[in-house]
Amino acid sequence: MVRPLPFMAEAQRLVLSQRLSEATSLIQDRLSLRRPAAASPADAFDGPTIELRADTTASASRPKPRIRPRFATPAPARAQWASRPQPAMPEGAQFLRLDYEGPAGRRAYRLYVPAAEADGPRPLVLMLHGCTQTPEDFAVGTRMNAVAEDANVLVAYPEQDRSANPRLCWNWFEPAHQGGHAGEPAILAGIVEAIAGSHAVDRGRIFAAGLSAGGAMAAVLGSTRPDLFSAVGIHSGLPHASARDVATALAVMRSGQTAERGGVPSVPAIVFHGTRDTTVHPANGDRIAGLGMDRKRAEETATGTANGRAFTRTRRASGDARCAMEHWRIEGLGHAWSGGDAAGSHADPAGPDASREMLRFFLGETATRR
């Protein structure tokens, strides 16, 4: 049984009592200042998946949640990440620093261009980092560039801006960012279009993947933009529209249960979640995958071991109105990328290689439709 972080119940109680400043301080004190232990990368997580903020214009006796779209300012002040690890680069490859600006806002992003020559349009994977992470850190931890080099795939790493969320979380829990054509989803779609305008991109093989808050945003894209994304990968994430504010976000993170409408993506999805994740309850992964929701559809289940960790993999083929799905339940994995590089944050070298499995799923699913 997964135990929630002991202070989350108290934080939720404070939020429901409209004592947001106290809830913010509690979460920041207990989560924001934590550092991953070197001996246990599986449990590493040093920031909350959401950010709490009290509206200073509200009355002192009854502060209200600050519900508003969070967009980057026209000239964002970026933090310096010189001390963070940088991904290794094979000769001839590029890891470009780029900026996108559109009607919904602007974001910086990194674009990995493989060293191998393009034999026609390339697939593109949009990789969405978790809270407190940067594109460089996420690239190191997931090792997606190395996997993409082998498959000759472009990889984009959008960067959340501190002016949009001080903890660098994608704002998956705000209604303003839960539709496909406004807010952060529109910015991310704009980045994809910008890349397609400057590189030969296979429009039938564009994918999104993410961790934690990034996984939740990938679920948003997979539920609202099936016209753009062919499949999504969601690691330690939450269902689309499973929260509408801070209080419901805390509740669904803690329990995986919600009265909101969130559910299964509209495109093929591969889901990873660890059984020891005490930041985002594993029940969220079950719900994204729709496990047990349709008993008329056959689900193929297999067990195995990879890199020292046992796993249970459940597959469901596409058909009728339901898309193909893979769900990986990793025994003993905490809130971290499975099979990643411990040099990056929130990455655990043990367990199945989530990056390689995601890319295998993406390319395999789209190959059957070509």
N, C-alpha and C positions, 0 to 999 in steps of 0.2 A: 504494500500500500504506500502511495506517495504521500509524504507529510508536507503540508504547506509550510512556508516560512512562518515561524511562530508569531511574528509581529504583524502579519498581514491582516489578521482578524481585527486587531486593534486599529490599524490604519483604515480599514473599511468602516468600522464603527464611527471613527472620527469624521470620515467623509459624509456618512449618512446623517451625522449630527450637525453638518454644515461647519465643522471645525477644520477647514481645509488647511490653514496655516500649520496647525499642529500635525495633521496627517502628512503634509509635505515634509516637515522637519523630521518626522519619524522615519519616513521612507528614505530620505536622503542620508540621514545618520546611519541607518542600518544597511543600506545598499550602495549608495553612491561612493562611499569611501572604502568599500571593500576592495581588496586586491586578490587576484587568483592565486591560490597556493601552488607553488611549483610542483609539489608532489602529487597534486590531485587536479589535473586540468579538466577532468570531467565535471567537477563541481564549480568551475570558475564562472563567475558572473559578477561584474562590479558596477552595475547600474540598473535602475528600474526600467521596465519595458515601457512605462508611460511617465508623463511628467505632470505633476500637480501644480496648480497656480491659483492663488486667490485673487479676486478682483478687488483692487484697493479702493475702488469707488463705491463698493457696497457698504452697507452699514456695518459697524463693528460688531453688533450683536447678532447679525445674520448674514455672514459673507456668502456669496453665491459663486458657483463654479464659473470659470471663465471659458465660455463656450464660443469659440470663434475660429474661423479659418486661420491657420498659421502658414504664412508664406514668407519666403526670404525677402529681406529688404533689397532695394535696387543695387546697393553696393555692400554685400555682406562682408563682415569682418571675420576672416577665417583663422582658426587656431593653427598654431604651428605644430606639425607632427614629425619633426626631424628625428626625434628619438624612437619613433615607431619603426618596426622592421619593414623592409621593402622587399617585394617579391623578386625572386631570381629571374633573370631574363636571358633566354637563349639568343645567340647571335642572330641578328636580323629581325628579331621581334621588336614591337613597339608597345609602350605603355603610355599613351598620350594623355596629357592634361587638357581638358576641354571645358567649355562653358556652354550652357543652353539658356536661352531666355525666350519666353513666349507669353501669351496672354495670361496664363495662370500663375506665372512666376518664373524664377530662374534657379538653376542649380549647377554646380560644378560636377564633373564626372571624369573618371578615368576610362580609357578604352584600350583594351588589349587587342593588338593586331598580330596574329601568328607570323612566324618567320616563313612558314611554308607558303609558296605561291598559291594564289587563289585559282581554283579550277572551276570558274563560274561563280555565281553568287554564294556567299557563305551564310550559314546559320548565325544567329545572334542570341546570346543569353544576357539578360538584364539581371545583375546580381545586387540584391538589396541587403545592406548590412544591418546589424542589430544596434541597439542603443549603446552609446559610448564608443562605437567603432568608427573607423574611417575606411574609405575604399582600399587603401594600401594594406591596412591591417586585415581586412576581410579577404583580400586576395591572398595574403600569406596564409591565413588560417584555413581557408577552404582548399587551397592549391588548385583552384579552378583554372588558372592560366595554363598550368602544365597539362591538365586534362584537355583543355581546349586546343592546345598546340598539337596534341596527338590527333585530334579530330578536325583540325583546321577550322575552328569556330571563333568568331568574334565574341568578346566579352566586355560588357559595359558595367561600370560600378558607379552609380549615382551617389552623390554625397549629400546627406541631410545637412541643413544649415542651422547653426546655433540660434539664429534669429527666428527660425521656424519651430525649433524645439531645443532647449538648452542642453538636454541630455542626448541629442543627436538621434532621437527616436523618430521613425515615421509615424505620423499621427493617424494610425489605423482606426482609432477609437472615436474619432470625431466625425459626425455625419457629413461635414463639409468635405471630407476626404474619403468618402465611401462610395462615391459615384465614379463612373469611368471618364467623364468629360469635364471635370472641374477639380480644383485643388491639386494635391500631390499626384493622384493618378493621371491627371492631364499633363502635368509637368513630365512625369516619367514617360508617358506616351510620346510627348514632344521630343524627348531625348532619343527615343527609338527612331522617330521620323527624321531627326537631324542626322543620325548615323546612316540611315538608309539613303539620305540625300548625298552623302559624301563617300560612301563605300557601297560595293555591290553586296546587298543583303538579300537573302532568300526570304521573300515575304511570307512564304508558307512555313517557315521554320524560325519563328521568333518566339523566345521563351522568357519567363521570369522566374527567379528563385530567390529565396531569402531566409534569414534566420531571425527568430523571435519577432520583434516589431517589423523587421523586413519580411519575414515569412507571412505575417498578417497582411502586409501590404501586397505581397504576391498573391494572396488569396483574394484581395480586392480586385486586382487586375484580372485574375482568372475567372472571376464572377461577373465582371462588368465589361471587359473588353475582349470577348472571344473573336471579334473581328480582327484584332491585332496580334494577340498571343495564342499560340497553338497548343501550349501546355505550360504547366507551372510546377515548381518544386517548393514545398513548404516544410521548413525544418524548425521544429519547436515553436510553431506559430499558432495563430488563432483564426477561427472562421470569419469570413466576411460579414460585416454588420452584426457581430456578436456583442457589441457594446455601443452605447450612444453617448457616454460621458465617462468621467473619471470613476465614479462609483461603480457603474456596471462593468467597466474594464477591470477594476480590481477584483470584482466578484467572479468574472469568467476566468481570469488568470488563476485565481485560487482554486476554483472548483471544476471548471470546464462546463458548468451548467449556466444556461441563460434563457431568458424568455424572449430574446430578440430573434430576428428572422434569419440570422446567419446560417450558412450551411455549406453544401458541397459546391465546388467550383463548376463553372459551365464548360470547362475544357479538361482534357486529361490531366490528372494530378498525381504526383508522387510525394508522399508525406513521410517524414522522419520525425520520431519523437523518442526521447529516452525515458525509461521507467523511473529514474531518479531525478527527474526535472522538478525542482521545487519552486521554480519561478513561473513557468506556464504549465498548468496541469496537463498530463498526457491525454486526458479525456478530450481535450481540444483537438488533438491529432485524430482521434477516433471519429470525431464529428465531421472534420473536414473530409475525411475519407468516406464518410457515410457508412461506417461499419454497422452491420445489422439493420440498416434502415430498409433494405429491400430484400426480403427473404426469398423472393422469386428469382433473384439473380444469383448465379453460382459464384462463390468466392473460393479461390484456390489458396490454401494456407500451407506454408512450408516453414520449417525451422532450420537453423544452421548456426555456424560460428564463423566470425571473420575478425582477424586481428585481435583475438583474445576476448571477444564479446559475443555472447549469444544473441540471436535475433529471431523474431517471428515476422515473416513477410506474407502479407495478404494481397492477392491480386484479384482484380475484377476486369474482365474484358469489356470492351465497348459494345454498345448495342441499344437499339430503341432510343430512348431519350437520355440514357445514362452514358457518361464518358468512361473511358478506361481509367483505372486507379491502381496504384500500388501504395501500400501502407507498411512501413518498417518500424516495428517496435523494438528498440534496442535495450537489452537488459543492462542495468547498471549505469547507463549514460545519464549525465546531468544535463544542464542547460548549455550545451556545447555542440559544435558541428562534428558529426560522426566521421571518424577516419581522417580528421584534419591534421594540421601542423601546429604543434603546441607553441611554436614561435609566434603565432597570432593569438589574439584573445578569443575566449569562448570557443576553443577548438580542442578536440580530444583525439589523439592519434589512434586510440583503440576503436574497434568496431568497423562495420562496413564503410567503404569509401563513399560518402554521400554524394560528392561531386561527380565521381565517375558513374555512379548508379543513376543520378539524375540525368546526366548527358546521354547515357545509354537509353533511358526511358524516353527522353525528348526525341532523339533521332529515330528511335524505333517506332514510336507512335506516328510520327509524321511520314515515315517511309511507307507505312501501310496505306496512307491516303494519297500517295503521289501517283 
